[in-house]
Amino acid sequence: MKGRILIVEDNPDLAFGLRNNLEIEGYEVRVAEDGPSGVQRILEWKPDLVILDLMLPGMDGYRVLRTVRDAGFANPVLMLTARGQESDKVLGLRSGADDYVTKPFGVLELMARVEALLRRARNGAKPAVDAFGDVKVDRAARCVTKNGVAVALAPMEYELLVALLDRAGQAVSRHDLMRHVWGYDASIVSRTVDTHVMELRRKLEATPGEPRHILTVRKAGYRLEL
């Protein structure tokens, strides 16, 4: 088996289609049809990855996500949402999601994101400590602190920060970040990178609206200044 995946989705047709495609690819798959059962199966079965719908009966995806993260579940979570508003996606990331896909989506895109999330989770991190401004990044412990206080980063926020640290001082394009952090190419650059950068600035910059370290490079991408 390539890994264990839990789908938390109340639409039976969508859940069946996702399960079928994932099982064809060699994953062991289970399905939960509402929020409370999703929480229970996540904490009891401990899947390698969760595909979590936002709109669920009993408990919405945001609450499911916060509940399992607070309980110590650290494996990747891919959020499915029919909403297109940036604020909904940001709330999902703040709740602990690693990535999101907006419905309707292509199966190939979803599979690529699943594989990338699992690969990043299994690769681990390089033992090193980096610093910029008041921020320190302990790669061995996957711990980020600001002024000595631990900062809670979603897993993909952390991976994005490390990717920028690895090329500190250089402009990195959104396409390069998509390939390096999320592990797939996008013919049209999604807002995924921008949303995660915005969250990193909110959590790590002294003045997020006027960043000193995580900088936008016009028509190029982003650059981290130490």
Rosetta blueprint (number, residue, H / E / L):
1 M L
2 K L
3 G L
4 R E
5 I E
6 L E
7 I E
8 V E
9 E L
10 D L
11 N L
12 P H
13 D H
14 L H
15 A H
16 F H
17 G H
18 L H
19 R H
20 N H
21 N H
22 L H
23 E H
24 I H
25 E L
26 G L
27 Y L
28 E E
29 V E
30 R E
31 V E
32 A E
33 E L
34 D L
35 G H
36 P H
37 S H
38 G H
39 V H
40 Q H
41 R H
42 I H
43 L H
44 E H
45 W H
46 K L
47 P L
48 D L
49 L E
50 V E
51 I E
52 L E
53 D E
54 L L
55 M L
56 L L
57 P L
58 G L
59 M L
60 D L
61 G H
62 Y H
63 R H
64 V H
65 L H
66 R H
67 T H
68 V H
69 R H
70 D H
71 A L
72 G L
73 F L
74 A L
75 N L
76 P L
77 V E
78 L E
79 M E
80 L E
81 T E
82 A L
83 R L
84 G L
85 Q L
86 E H
87 S H
88 D H
89 K H
90 V H
91 L H
92 G H
93 L H
94 R H
95 S H
96 G L
97 A L
98 D L
99 D E
100 Y E
101 V E
102 T E
103 K L
104 P L
105 F L
106 G L
107 V H
108 L H
109 E H
110 L H
111 M H
112 A H
113 R H
114 V H
115 E H
116 A H
117 L H
118 L H
119 R H
120 R H
121 A H
122 R H
123 N H
124 G L
125 A L
126 K L
127 P L
128 A L
129 V E
130 D E
131 A E
132 F E
133 G L
134 D L
135 V E
136 K E
137 V E
138 D E
139 R L
140 A L
141 A L
142 R L
143 C E
144 V E
145 T E
146 K E
147 N L
148 G L
149 V E
150 A E
151 V L
152 A L
153 L L
154 A L
155 P H
156 M H
157 E H
158 Y H
159 E H
160 L H
161 L H
162 V H
163 A H
164 L H
165 L H
166 D H
167 R L
168 A L
169 G L
170 Q L
171 A L
172 V E
173 S E
174 R H
175 H H
176 D H
177 L H
178 M H
179 R H
180 H H
181 V H
182 W H
183 G L
184 Y L
185 D L
186 A L
187 S L
188 I L
189 V L
190 S L
191 R L
192 T H
193 V H
194 D H
195 T H
196 H H
197 V H
198 M H
199 E H
200 L H
201 R H
202 R H
203 K H
204 L H
205 E L
206 A L
207 T L
208 P L
209 G L
210 E L
211 P L
212 R L
213 H L
214 I E
215 L E
216 T E
217 V E
218 R L
219 K L
220 A L
221 G E
222 Y E
223 R E
224 L E
225 E L
226 L L
